[in-house]
Amino acid sequence: MKDENIYLIHIAECIQRIEAYTQEGKEAFFTDTKTQDAVLRNLQTLAESTRYLPDSLKASIPGVDWNGIAAFRNVVVHDYLGIDTNQIWDIVEHDLPDLKRKIEPALKQRGLKPEPPKR
C-alpha cells in the first residue's frame, strides 16, 4: 500500500481541480459537458482515494461521511447513466468546501501541501 499521505494529498488536489473547473459558476457548469466530465472524473478519483485511507486517519478527521463518499464512488462507477448533474453541482457547491475545510488540519499536521492545478 502506498503512503497514506499520497491519498490525502490526492484528495486535496482533486478538490483544487474541481474548484478551478467550476470557477465560472453554475450556469457554465450546466452548459459545458467537458467541465461536467472533468468534475465527475475528479470526484470519482477523490472518492477512490478515500478507500485507501486507513481508518485511523479517517477517525482523526471528524465530521466527514467517508461511507457516503464511498457510496457516491460506487454510483459514479456502476450507475453512471443515472448521475444527476444537479446532485453533482450540489456536491461541488456544498460538500467539497466542507470536505476541504475538514482535511486542511490533517494536511497541515503532516506538513503536506497539494500541488496547485496546472493550466
Backbone atoms as SQL, in Angstrom:
CREATE TABLE atoms (id INTEGER PRIMARY KEY, chain TEXT, resi INTEGER, resn TEXT, atom TEXT, x REAL, y REAL, z REAL);
INSERT INTO atoms VALUES
  (1, 'A', 1, 'MET', 'N', 0.838, -1.185, 0.000),
  (2, 'A', 1, 'MET', 'CA', 0.000, 0.000, 0.000),
  (3, 'A', 1, 'MET', 'C', 0.884, 1.250, 0.000),
  (4, 'A', 2, 'LYS', 'N', 0.475, 2.232, -0.756),
  (5, 'A', 2, 'LYS', 'CA', 1.203, 3.494, -0.803),
  (6, 'A', 2, 'LYS', 'C', 1.042, 4.229, 0.522),
  (7, 'A', 3, 'ASP', 'N', 1.915, 5.185, 0.723),
  (8, 'A', 3, 'ASP', 'CA', 1.857, 6.040, 1.904),
  (9, 'A', 3, 'ASP', 'C', 0.503, 6.745, 1.948),
  (10, 'A', 4, 'GLU', 'N', -0.140, 6.710, 3.105),
  (11, 'A', 4, 'GLU', 'CA', -1.468, 7.322, 3.256),
  (12, 'A', 4, 'GLU', 'C', -1.465, 8.803, 2.906),
  (13, 'A', 5, 'ASN', 'N', -0.312, 9.453, 3.070),
  (14, 'A', 5, 'ASN', 'CA', -0.225, 10.877, 2.747),
  (15, 'A', 5, 'ASN', 'C', -0.478, 11.143, 1.267),
  (16, 'A', 6, 'ILE', 'N', -0.064, 10.212, 0.424),
  (17, 'A', 6, 'ILE', 'CA', -0.282, 10.368, -1.018),
  (18, 'A', 6, 'ILE', 'C', -1.770, 10.485, -1.311),
  (19, 'A', 7, 'TYR', 'N', -2.569, 9.666, -0.664),
  (20, 'A', 7, 'TYR', 'CA', -4.011, 9.688, -0.919),
  (21, 'A', 7, 'TYR', 'C', -4.661, 10.946, -0.351),
  (22, 'A', 8, 'LEU', 'N', -4.184, 11.397, 0.783),
  (23, 'A', 8, 'LEU', 'CA', -4.720, 12.627, 1.370),
  (24, 'A', 8, 'LEU', 'C', -4.400, 13.829, 0.473),
  (25, 'A', 9, 'ILE', 'N', -3.177, 13.892, -0.024),
  (26, 'A', 9, 'ILE', 'CA', -2.807, 14.959, -0.957),
  (27, 'A', 9, 'ILE', 'C', -3.642, 14.853, -2.226),
  (28, 'A', 10, 'HIS', 'N', -3.820, 13.644, -2.706),
  (29, 'A', 10, 'HIS', 'CA', -4.589, 13.437, -3.938),
  (30, 'A', 10, 'HIS', 'C', -6.025, 13.938, -3.779),
  (31, 'A', 11, 'ILE', 'N', -6.619, 13.699, -2.639),
  (32, 'A', 11, 'ILE', 'CA', -7.978, 14.194, -2.368),
  (33, 'A', 11, 'ILE', 'C', -7.990, 15.720, -2.439),
  (34, 'A', 12, 'ALA', 'N', -7.018, 16.353, -1.802),
  (35, 'A', 12, 'ALA', 'CA', -6.936, 17.820, -1.815),
  (36, 'A', 12, 'ALA', 'C', -6.715, 18.345, -3.229),
  (37, 'A', 13, 'GLU', 'N', -5.888, 17.665, -4.008),
  (38, 'A', 13, 'GLU', 'CA', -5.638, 18.103, -5.383),
  (39, 'A', 13, 'GLU', 'C', -6.880, 17.953, -6.253),
  (40, 'A', 14, 'CYS', 'N', -7.646, 16.907, -6.048),
  (41, 'A', 14, 'CYS', 'CA', -8.904, 16.749, -6.789),
  (42, 'A', 14, 'CYS', 'C', -9.860, 17.892, -6.464),
  (43, 'A', 15, 'ILE', 'N', -9.929, 18.262, -5.201),
  (44, 'A', 15, 'ILE', 'CA', -10.789, 19.381, -4.805),
  (45, 'A', 15, 'ILE', 'C', -10.321, 20.661, -5.491),
  (46, 'A', 16, 'GLN', 'N', -9.015, 20.900, -5.506),
  (47, 'A', 16, 'GLN', 'CA', -8.482, 22.099, -6.159),
  (48, 'A', 16, 'GLN', 'C', -8.827, 22.121, -7.647),
  (49, 'A', 17, 'ARG', 'N', -8.688, 20.983, -8.310),
  (50, 'A', 17, 'ARG', 'CA', -9.014, 20.922, -9.739),
  (51, 'A', 17, 'ARG', 'C', -10.489, 21.227, -9.972),
  (52, 'A', 18, 'ILE', 'N', -11.343, 20.635, -9.156),
  (53, 'A', 18, 'ILE', 'CA', -12.784, 20.871, -9.305),
  (54, 'A', 18, 'ILE', 'C', -13.098, 22.346, -9.080),
  (55, 'A', 19, 'GLU', 'N', -12.454, 22.952, -8.094),
  (56, 'A', 19, 'GLU', 'CA', -12.648, 24.391, -7.868),
  (57, 'A', 19, 'GLU', 'C', -12.250, 25.193, -9.107),
  (58, 'A', 20, 'ALA', 'N', -11.126, 24.826, -9.716),
  (59, 'A', 20, 'ALA', 'CA', -10.665, 25.530, -10.916),
  (60, 'A', 20, 'ALA', 'C', -11.637, 25.326, -12.081),
  (61, 'A', 21, 'TYR', 'N', -12.116, 24.096, -12.247),
  (62, 'A', 21, 'TYR', 'CA', -13.016, 23.793, -13.367),
  (63, 'A', 21, 'TYR', 'C', -14.362, 24.493, -13.234),
  (64, 'A', 22, 'THR', 'N', -14.777, 24.769, -12.012),
  (65, 'A', 22, 'THR', 'CA', -16.122, 25.316, -11.787),
  (66, 'A', 22, 'THR', 'C', -16.109, 26.789, -11.382),
  (67, 'A', 23, 'GLN', 'N', -14.984, 27.434, -11.507),
  (68, 'A', 23, 'GLN', 'CA', -14.881, 28.826, -11.059),
  (69, 'A', 23, 'GLN', 'C', -15.792, 29.776, -11.828),
  (70, 'A', 24, 'GLU', 'N', -16.253, 29.383, -13.004),
  (71, 'A', 24, 'GLU', 'CA', -17.153, 30.250, -13.777),
  (72, 'A', 24, 'GLU', 'C', -18.605, 30.125, -13.333),
  (73, 'A', 25, 'GLY', 'N', -18.880, 29.227, -12.403),
  (74, 'A', 25, 'GLY', 'CA', -20.201, 29.159, -11.807),
  (75, 'A', 25, 'GLY', 'C', -21.124, 28.090, -12.359),
  (76, 'A', 26, 'LYS', 'N', -22.303, 28.093, -11.800),
  (77, 'A', 26, 'LYS', 'CA', -23.310, 27.064, -12.049),
  (78, 'A', 26, 'LYS', 'C', -23.754, 27.011, -13.512),
  (79, 'A', 27, 'GLU', 'N', -24.067, 28.150, -14.088),
  (80, 'A', 27, 'GLU', 'CA', -24.561, 28.157, -15.470),
  (81, 'A', 27, 'GLU', 'C', -23.517, 27.588, -16.425),
  (82, 'A', 28, 'ALA', 'N', -22.273, 27.985, -16.244),
  (83, 'A', 28, 'ALA', 'CA', -21.199, 27.464, -17.088),
  (84, 'A', 28, 'ALA', 'C', -21.052, 25.956, -16.907),
  (85, 'A', 29, 'PHE', 'N', -21.175, 25.497, -15.682),
  (86, 'A', 29, 'PHE', 'CA', -21.089, 24.058, -15.417),
  (87, 'A', 29, 'PHE', 'C', -22.178, 23.298, -16.167),
  (88, 'A', 30, 'PHE', 'N', -23.402, 23.794, -16.102),
  (89, 'A', 30, 'PHE', 'CA', -24.525, 23.080, -16.713),
  (90, 'A', 30, 'PHE', 'C', -24.520, 23.137, -18.235),
  (91, 'A', 31, 'THR', 'N', -23.796, 24.073, -18.821),
  (92, 'A', 31, 'THR', 'CA', -23.787, 24.180, -20.282),
  (93, 'A', 31, 'THR', 'C', -22.537, 23.594, -20.918),
  (94, 'A', 32, 'ASP', 'N', -21.596, 23.128, -20.132),
  (95, 'A', 32, 'ASP', 'CA', -20.331, 22.620, -20.670),
  (96, 'A', 32, 'ASP', 'C', -20.115, 21.168, -20.249),
  (97, 'A', 33, 'THR', 'N', -20.346, 20.262, -21.174),
  (98, 'A', 33, 'THR', 'CA', -20.204, 18.837, -20.838),
  (99, 'A', 33, 'THR', 'C', -18.753, 18.452, -20.545),
  (100, 'A', 34, 'LYS', 'N', -17.795, 19.169, -21.120),
  (101, 'A', 34, 'LYS', 'CA', -16.393, 18.874, -20.794),
  (102, 'A', 34, 'LYS', 'C', -16.123, 19.159, -19.319),
  (103, 'A', 35, 'THR', 'N', -16.654, 20.264, -18.838),
  (104, 'A', 35, 'THR', 'CA', -16.485, 20.595, -17.421),
  (105, 'A', 35, 'THR', 'C', -17.183, 19.561, -16.552),
  (106, 'A', 36, 'GLN', 'N', -18.381, 19.169, -16.936),
  (107, 'A', 36, 'GLN', 'CA', -19.104, 18.140, -16.180),
  (108, 'A', 36, 'GLN', 'C', -18.286, 16.855, -16.124),
  (109, 'A', 37, 'ASP', 'N', -17.727, 16.455, -17.272),
  (110, 'A', 37, 'ASP', 'CA', -16.922, 15.233, -17.311),
  (111, 'A', 37, 'ASP', 'C', -15.671, 15.355, -16.440),
  (112, 'A', 38, 'ALA', 'N', -15.011, 16.514, -16.501),
  (113, 'A', 38, 'ALA', 'CA', -13.797, 16.720, -15.706),
  (114, 'A', 38, 'ALA', 'C', -14.104, 16.692, -14.211),
  (115, 'A', 39, 'VAL', 'N', -15.198, 17.328, -13.836),
  (116, 'A', 39, 'VAL', 'CA', -15.600, 17.341, -12.428),
  (117, 'A', 39, 'VAL', 'C', -15.940, 15.931, -11.969),
  (118, 'A', 40, 'LEU', 'N', -16.724, 15.239, -12.760),
  (119, 'A', 40, 'LEU', 'CA', -17.126, 13.884, -12.397),
  (120, 'A', 40, 'LEU', 'C', -15.918, 12.959, -12.273),
  (121, 'A', 41, 'ARG', 'N', -14.974, 13.084, -13.180),
  (122, 'A', 41, 'ARG', 'CA', -13.767, 12.257, -13.126),
  (123, 'A', 41, 'ARG', 'C', -12.980, 12.536, -11.845),
  (124, 'A', 42, 'ASN', 'N', -12.859, 13.796, -11.476),
  (125, 'A', 42, 'ASN', 'CA', -12.126, 14.129, -10.253),
  (126, 'A', 42, 'ASN', 'C', -12.879, 13.717, -9.003),
  (127, 'A', 43, 'LEU', 'N', -14.198, 13.783, -9.035),
  (128, 'A', 43, 'LEU', 'CA', -14.980, 13.271, -7.900),
  (129, 'A', 43, 'LEU', 'C', -14.775, 11.768, -7.756),
  (130, 'A', 44, 'GLN', 'N', -14.743, 11.074, -8.877),
  (131, 'A', 44, 'GLN', 'CA', -14.512, 9.630, -8.848),
  (132, 'A', 44, 'GLN', 'C', -13.127, 9.327, -8.278),
  (133, 'A', 45, 'THR', 'N', -12.127, 10.057, -8.739),
  (134, 'A', 45, 'THR', 'CA', -10.760, 9.851, -8.264),
  (135, 'A', 45, 'THR', 'C', -10.641, 10.174, -6.779),
  (136, 'A', 46, 'LEU', 'N', -11.270, 11.267, -6.366),
  (137, 'A', 46, 'LEU', 'CA', -11.285, 11.649, -4.953),
  (138, 'A', 46, 'LEU', 'C', -11.900, 10.532, -4.115),
  (139, 'A', 47, 'ALA', 'N', -13.062, 10.068, -4.549),
  (140, 'A', 47, 'ALA', 'CA', -13.760, 9.022, -3.795),
  (141, 'A', 47, 'ALA', 'C', -12.947, 7.733, -3.760),
  (142, 'A', 48, 'GLU', 'N', -12.315, 7.406, -4.868),
  (143, 'A', 48, 'GLU', 'CA', -11.471, 6.208, -4.912),
  (144, 'A', 48, 'GLU', 'C', -10.309, 6.342, -3.929),
  (145, 'A', 49, 'SER', 'N', -9.722, 7.518, -3.844),
  (146, 'A', 49, 'SER', 'CA', -8.596, 7.738, -2.930),
  (147, 'A', 49, 'SER', 'C', -8.996, 7.546, -1.476),
  (148, 'A', 50, 'THR', 'N', -10.236, 7.888, -1.138),
  (149, 'A', 50, 'THR', 'CA', -10.666, 7.730, 0.257),
  (150, 'A', 50, 'THR', 'C', -10.685, 6.266, 0.679),
  (151, 'A', 51, 'ARG', 'N', -10.833, 5.378, -0.273),
  (152, 'A', 51, 'ARG', 'CA', -10.869, 3.945, 0.045),
  (153, 'A', 51, 'ARG', 'C', -9.544, 3.457, 0.619),
  (154, 'A', 52, 'TYR', 'N', -8.461, 4.164, 0.316),
  (155, 'A', 52, 'TYR', 'CA', -7.130, 3.731, 0.735),
  (156, 'A', 52, 'TYR', 'C', -6.624, 4.449, 1.986),
  (157, 'A', 53, 'LEU', 'N', -7.429, 5.349, 2.510),
  (158, 'A', 53, 'LEU', 'CA', -7.047, 5.984, 3.772),
  (159, 'A', 53, 'LEU', 'C', -7.294, 5.010, 4.914),
  (160, 'A', 54, 'PRO', 'N', -6.345, 4.847, 5.814),
  (161, 'A', 54, 'PRO', 'CA', -6.576, 3.954, 6.947),
  (162, 'A', 54, 'PRO', 'C', -7.667, 4.510, 7.866),
  (163, 'A', 55, 'ASP', 'N', -8.345, 3.612, 8.536),
  (164, 'A', 55, 'ASP', 'CA', -9.423, 4.010, 9.445),
  (165, 'A', 55, 'ASP', 'C', -8.939, 4.988, 10.511),
  (166, 'A', 56, 'SER', 'N', -7.695, 4.822, 10.957),
  (167, 'A', 56, 'SER', 'CA', -7.170, 5.729, 11.986),
  (168, 'A', 56, 'SER', 'C', -7.081, 7.164, 11.466),
  (169, 'A', 57, 'LEU', 'N', -6.707, 7.327, 10.204),
  (170, 'A', 57, 'LEU', 'CA', -6.652, 8.670, 9.623),
  (171, 'A', 57, 'LEU', 'C', -8.059, 9.231, 9.447),
  (172, 'A', 58, 'LYS', 'N', -8.976, 8.410, 8.960),
  (173, 'A', 58, 'LYS', 'CA', -10.367, 8.853, 8.806),
  (174, 'A', 58, 'LYS', 'C', -10.944, 9.285, 10.154),
  (175, 'A', 59, 'ALA', 'N', -10.640, 8.527, 11.186),
  (176, 'A', 59, 'ALA', 'CA', -11.159, 8.847, 12.521),
  (177, 'A', 59, 'ALA', 'C', -10.581, 10.157, 13.052),
  (178, 'A', 60, 'SER', 'N', -9.393, 10.525, 12.575),
  (179, 'A', 60, 'SER', 'CA', -8.760, 11.765, 13.040),
  (180, 'A', 60, 'SER', 'C', -9.312, 13.007, 12.333),
  (181, 'A', 61, 'ILE', 'N', -10.191, 12.796, 11.356),
  (182, 'A', 61, 'ILE', 'CA', -10.814, 13.904, 10.622),
  (183, 'A', 61, 'ILE', 'C', -12.311, 13.820, 10.882),
  (184, 'A', 62, 'PRO', 'N', -12.780, 14.454, 11.941),
  (185, 'A', 62, 'PRO', 'CA', -14.183, 14.308, 12.342),
  (186, 'A', 62, 'PRO', 'C', -15.154, 14.981, 11.374),
  (187, 'A', 63, 'GLY', 'N', -16.349, 14.403, 11.329),
  (188, 'A', 63, 'GLY', 'CA', -17.439, 15.015, 10.582),
  (189, 'A', 63, 'GLY', 'C', -17.475, 14.724, 9.102),
  (190, 'A', 64, 'VAL', 'N', -16.601, 13.858, 8.616),
  (191, 'A', 64, 'VAL', 'CA', -16.607, 13.500, 7.197),
  (192, 'A', 64, 'VAL', 'C', -17.386, 12.200, 7.031),
  (193, 'A', 65, 'ASP', 'N', -18.302, 12.193, 6.096),
  (194, 'A', 65, 'ASP', 'CA', -19.098, 10.997, 5.805),
  (195, 'A', 65, 'ASP', 'C', -18.330, 10.116, 4.816),
  (196, 'A', 66, 'TRP', 'N', -17.335, 9.409, 5.333),
  (197, 'A', 66, 'TRP', 'CA', -16.494, 8.570, 4.478),
  (198, 'A', 66, 'TRP', 'C', -17.314, 7.501, 3.771),
  (199, 'A', 67, 'ASN', 'N', -18.291, 6.927, 4.459),
  (200, 'A', 67, 'ASN', 'CA', -19.138, 5.909, 3.826),
  (201, 'A', 67, 'ASN', 'C', -19.974, 6.510, 2.702),
  (202, 'A', 68, 'GLY', 'N', -20.442, 7.733, 2.891),
  (203, 'A', 68, 'GLY', 'CA', -21.201, 8.415, 1.844),
  (204, 'A', 68, 'GLY', 'C', -20.351, 8.688, 0.617),
  (205, 'A', 69, 'ILE', 'N', -19.091, 9.053, 0.840),
  (206, 'A', 69, 'ILE', 'CA', -18.175, 9.286, -0.282),
  (207, 'A', 69, 'ILE', 'C', -17.951, 7.981, -1.040),
  (208, 'A', 70, 'ALA', 'N', -17.754, 6.893, -0.313),
  (209, 'A', 70, 'ALA', 'CA', -17.563, 5.589, -0.954),
  (210, 'A', 70, 'ALA', 'C', -18.806, 5.172, -1.732),
  (211, 'A', 71, 'ALA', 'N', -19.972, 5.423, -1.166),
  (212, 'A', 71, 'ALA', 'CA', -21.220, 5.078, -1.853),
  (213, 'A', 71, 'ALA', 'C', -21.369, 5.895, -3.131),
  (214, 'A', 72, 'PHE', 'N', -20.979, 7.168, -3.082),
  (215, 'A', 72, 'PHE', 'CA', -21.035, 8.003, -4.276),
  (216, 'A', 72, 'PHE', 'C', -20.107, 7.452, -5.349),
  (217, 'A', 73, 'ARG', 'N', -18.928, 7.016, -4.956),
  (218, 'A', 73, 'ARG', 'CA', -17.982, 6.422, -5.902),
  (219, 'A', 73, 'ARG', 'C', -18.616, 5.244, -6.618),
  (220, 'A', 74, 'ASN', 'N', -19.343, 4.407, -5.880),
  (221, 'A', 74, 'ASN', 'CA', -19.995, 3.252, -6.493),
  (222, 'A', 74, 'ASN', 'C', -21.048, 3.678, -7.509),
  (223, 'A', 75, 'VAL', 'N', -21.760, 4.751, -7.232),
  (224, 'A', 75, 'VAL', 'CA', -22.747, 5.268, -8.187),
  (225, 'A', 75, 'VAL', 'C', -22.044, 5.741, -9.453),
  (226, 'A', 76, 'VAL', 'N', -20.960, 6.494, -9.280),
  (227, 'A', 76, 'VAL', 'CA', -20.232, 7.020, -10.435),
  (228, 'A', 76, 'VAL', 'C', -19.696, 5.883, -11.299),
  (229, 'A', 77, 'VAL', 'N', -19.148, 4.870, -10.666),
  (230, 'A', 77, 'VAL', 'CA', -18.521, 3.777, -11.404),
  (231, 'A', 77, 'VAL', 'C', -19.545, 2.816, -11.996),
  (232, 'A', 78, 'HIS', 'N', -20.594, 2.504, -11.246),
  (233, 'A', 78, 'HIS', 'CA', -21.505, 1.441, -11.668),
  (234, 'A', 78, 'HIS', 'C', -22.847, 1.921, -12.204),
  (235, 'A', 79, 'ASP', 'N', -23.222, 3.149, -11.916),
  (236, 'A', 79, 'ASP', 'CA', -24.529, 3.644, -12.357),
  (237, 'A', 79, 'ASP', 'C', -24.380, 5.007, -13.022),
  (238, 'A', 80, 'TYR', 'N', -23.337, 5.118, -13.865),
  (239, 'A', 80, 'TYR', 'CA', -23.010, 6.413, -14.452),
  (240, 'A', 80, 'TYR', 'C', -24.125, 6.992, -15.308),
  (241, 'A', 81, 'LEU', 'N', -25.019, 6.173, -15.826),
  (242, 'A', 81, 'LEU', 'CA', -26.137, 6.696, -16.614),
  (243, 'A', 81, 'LEU', 'C', -27.186, 7.355, -15.733),
  (244, 'A', 82, 'GLY', 'N', -27.157, 7.055, -14.447),
  (245, 'A', 82, 'GLY', 'CA', -28.137, 7.619, -13.532),
  (246, 'A', 82, 'GLY', 'C', -27.648, 8.847, -12.779),
  (247, 'A', 83, 'ILE', 'N', -26.518, 9.401, -13.193),
  (248, 'A', 83, 'ILE', 'CA', -25.949, 10.545, -12.483),
  (249, 'A', 83, 'ILE', 'C', -26.749, 11.804, -12.803),
  (250, 'A', 84, 'ASP', 'N', -27.063, 12.536, -11.767),
  (251, 'A', 84, 'ASP', 'CA', -27.847, 13.765, -11.862),
  (252, 'A', 84, 'ASP', 'C', -26.895, 14.960, -11.736),
  (253, 'A', 85, 'THR', 'N', -26.828, 15.797, -12.770),
  (254, 'A', 85, 'THR', 'CA', -25.911, 16.940, -12.723),
  (255, 'A', 85, 'THR', 'C', -26.282, 17.930, -11.621),
  (256, 'A', 86, 'ASN', 'N', -27.546, 17.976, -11.247),
  (257, 'A', 86, 'ASN', 'CA', -27.933, 18.829, -10.115),
  (258, 'A', 86, 'ASN', 'C', -27.291, 18.331, -8.823),
  (259, 'A', 87, 'GLN', 'N', -27.251, 17.020, -8.666),
  (260, 'A', 87, 'GLN', 'CA', -26.611, 16.436, -7.485),
  (261, 'A', 87, 'GLN', 'C', -25.105, 16.722, -7.506),
  (262, 'A', 88, 'ILE', 'N', -24.508, 16.621, -8.683),
  (263, 'A', 88, 'ILE', 'CA', -23.072, 16.894, -8.801),
  (264, 'A', 88, 'ILE', 'C', -22.782, 18.347, -8.419),
  (265, 'A', 89, 'TRP', 'N', -23.610, 19.268, -8.919),
  (266, 'A', 89, 'TRP', 'CA', -23.391, 20.676, -8.575),
  (267, 'A', 89, 'TRP', 'C', -23.558, 20.905, -7.072),
  (268, 'A', 90, 'ASP', 'N', -24.523, 20.250, -6.485),
  (269, 'A', 90, 'ASP', 'CA', -24.731, 20.379, -5.040),
  (270, 'A', 90, 'ASP', 'C', -23.492, 19.910, -4.273),
  (271, 'A', 91, 'ILE', 'N', -22.894, 18.836, -4.734),
  (272, 'A', 91, 'ILE', 'CA', -21.654, 18.342, -4.117),
  (273, 'A', 91, 'ILE', 'C', -20.550, 19.388, -4.258),
  (274, 'A', 92, 'VAL', 'N', -20.423, 19.940, -5.468),
  (275, 'A', 92, 'VAL', 'CA', -19.396, 20.956, -5.731),
  (276, 'A', 92, 'VAL', 'C', -19.600, 22.185, -4.851),
  (277, 'A', 93, 'GLU', 'N', -20.831, 22.616, -4.752),
  (278, 'A', 93, 'GLU', 'CA', -21.140, 23.860, -4.054),
  (279, 'A', 93, 'GLU', 'C', -21.137, 23.724, -2.529),
  (280, 'A', 94, 'HIS', 'N', -21.546, 22.565, -2.021),
  (281, 'A', 94, 'HIS', 'CA', -21.719, 22.418, -0.569),
  (282, 'A', 94, 'HIS', 'C', -20.756, 21.411, 0.072),
  (283, 'A', 95, 'ASP', 'N', -20.679, 20.230, -0.497),
  (284, 'A', 95, 'ASP', 'CA', -19.914, 19.159, 0.147),
  (285, 'A', 95, 'ASP', 'C', -18.404, 19.334, 0.020),
  (286, 'A', 96, 'LEU', 'N', -17.932, 19.737, -1.163),
  (287, 'A', 96, 'LEU', 'CA', -16.484, 19.864, -1.336),
  (288, 'A', 96, 'LEU', 'C', -15.863, 20.955, -0.467),
  (289, 'A', 97, 'PRO', 'N', -16.466, 22.145, -0.374),
  (290, 'A', 97, 'PRO', 'CA', -15.870, 23.137, 0.534),
  (291, 'A', 97, 'PRO', 'C', -15.807, 22.633, 1.978),
  (292, 'A', 98, 'ASP', 'N', -16.824, 21.897, 2.384),
  (293, 'A', 98, 'ASP', 'CA', -16.853, 21.332, 3.735),
  (294, 'A', 98, 'ASP', 'C', -15.748, 20.291, 3.903),
  (295, 'A', 99, 'LEU', 'N', -15.597, 19.410, 2.921),
  (296, 'A', 99, 'LEU', 'CA', -14.542, 18.400, 2.979),
  (297, 'A', 99, 'LEU', 'C', -13.171, 19.071, 2.993),
  (298, 'A', 100, 'LYS', 'N', -13.000, 20.082, 2.174),
  (299, 'A', 100, 'LYS', 'CA', -11.724, 20.804, 2.132),
  (300, 'A', 100, 'LYS', 'C', -11.379, 21.377, 3.505),
  (301, 'A', 101, 'ARG', 'N', -12.343, 22.028, 4.135),
  (302, 'A', 101, 'ARG', 'CA', -12.117, 22.598, 5.481),
  (303, 'A', 101, 'ARG', 'C', -11.732, 21.515, 6.489),
  (304, 'A', 102, 'LYS', 'N', -12.339, 20.360, 6.350),
  (305, 'A', 102, 'LYS', 'CA', -12.098, 19.297, 7.332),
  (306, 'A', 102, 'LYS', 'C', -10.762, 18.592, 7.135),
  (307, 'A', 103, 'ILE', 'N', -10.270, 18.508, 5.898),
  (308, 'A', 103, 'ILE', 'CA', -8.989, 17.819, 5.695),
  (309, 'A', 103, 'ILE', 'C', -7.792, 18.757, 5.834),
  (310, 'A', 104, 'GLU', 'N', -8.017, 20.064, 5.755),
  (311, 'A', 104, 'GLU', 'CA', -6.892, 21.009, 5.855),
  (312, 'A', 104, 'GLU', 'C', -6.069, 20.836, 7.129),
  (313, 'A', 105, 'PRO', 'N', -6.679, 20.675, 8.305),
  (314, 'A', 105, 'PRO', 'CA', -5.848, 20.464, 9.503),
  (315, 'A', 105, 'PRO', 'C', -4.982, 19.200, 9.412),
  (316, 'A', 106, 'ALA', 'N', -5.515, 18.138, 8.826),
  (317, 'A', 106, 'ALA', 'CA', -4.737, 16.902, 8.685),
  (318, 'A', 106, 'ALA', 'C', -3.562, 17.110, 7.735),
  (319, 'A', 107, 'LEU', 'N', -3.784, 17.869, 6.673),
  (320, 'A', 107, 'LEU', 'CA', -2.690, 18.182, 5.746),
  (321, 'A', 107, 'LEU', 'C', -1.610, 18.994, 6.459),
  (322, 'A', 108, 'LYS', 'N', -2.017, 20.027, 7.174),
  (323, 'A', 108, 'LYS', 'CA', -1.061, 20.890, 7.882),
  (324, 'A', 108, 'LYS', 'C', -0.299, 20.115, 8.943),
  (325, 'A', 109, 'GLN', 'N', -1.008, 19.274, 9.679),
  (326, 'A', 109, 'GLN', 'CA', -0.377, 18.492, 10.745),
  (327, 'A', 109, 'GLN', 'C', 0.736, 17.606, 10.187),
  (328, 'A', 110, 'ARG', 'N', 0.570, 17.142, 8.969),
  (329, 'A', 110, 'ARG', 'CA', 1.555, 16.262, 8.341),
  (330, 'A', 110, 'ARG', 'C', 2.563, 17.030, 7.486),
  (331, 'A', 111, 'GLY', 'N', 2.423, 18.357, 7.426),
  (332, 'A', 111, 'GLY', 'CA', 3.334, 19.168, 6.614),
  (333, 'A', 111, 'GLY', 'C', 3.142, 18.956, 5.125),
  (334, 'A', 112, 'LEU', 'N', 1.917, 18.656, 4.721),
  (335, 'A', 112, 'LEU', 'CA', 1.626, 18.355, 3.319),
  (336, 'A', 112, 'LEU', 'C', 1.024, 19.568, 2.624),
  (337, 'A', 113, 'LYS', 'N', 1.443, 19.764, 1.395),
  (338, 'A', 113, 'LYS', 'CA', 0.898, 20.869, 0.602),
  (339, 'A', 113, 'LYS', 'C', 0.594, 20.334, -0.797),
  (340, 'A', 114, 'PRO', 'N', -0.688, 20.302, -1.164),
  (341, 'A', 114, 'PRO', 'CA', -1.027, 19.807, -2.501),
  (342, 'A', 114, 'PRO', 'C', -0.509, 20.748, -3.588),
  (343, 'A', 115, 'GLU', 'N', -0.180, 20.161, -4.726),
  (344, 'A', 115, 'GLU', 'CA', 0.259, 20.948, -5.878),
  (345, 'A', 115, 'GLU', 'C', -0.930, 21.699, -6.457),
  (346, 'A', 116, 'PRO', 'N', -0.746, 22.975, -6.801),
  (347, 'A', 116, 'PRO', 'CA', -1.857, 23.692, -7.443),
  (348, 'A', 116, 'PRO', 'C', -2.131, 23.105, -8.825),
  (349, 'A', 117, 'PRO', 'N', -3.369, 23.223, -9.297),
  (350, 'A', 117, 'PRO', 'CA', -3.693, 22.672, -10.619),
  (351, 'A', 117, 'PRO', 'C', -2.883, 23.363, -11.711),
  (352, 'A', 118, 'LYS', 'N', -2.498, 22.578, -12.702),
  (353, 'A', 118, 'LYS', 'CA', -1.778, 23.127, -13.853),
  (354, 'A', 118, 'LYS', 'C', -2.791, 23.613, -14.870),
  (355, 'A', 119, 'ARG', 'N', -2.475, 24.650, -15.548),
  (356, 'A', 119, 'ARG', 'CA', -3.389, 25.186, -16.577),
  (357, 'A', 119, 'ARG', 'C', -2.836, 24.919, -17.932);
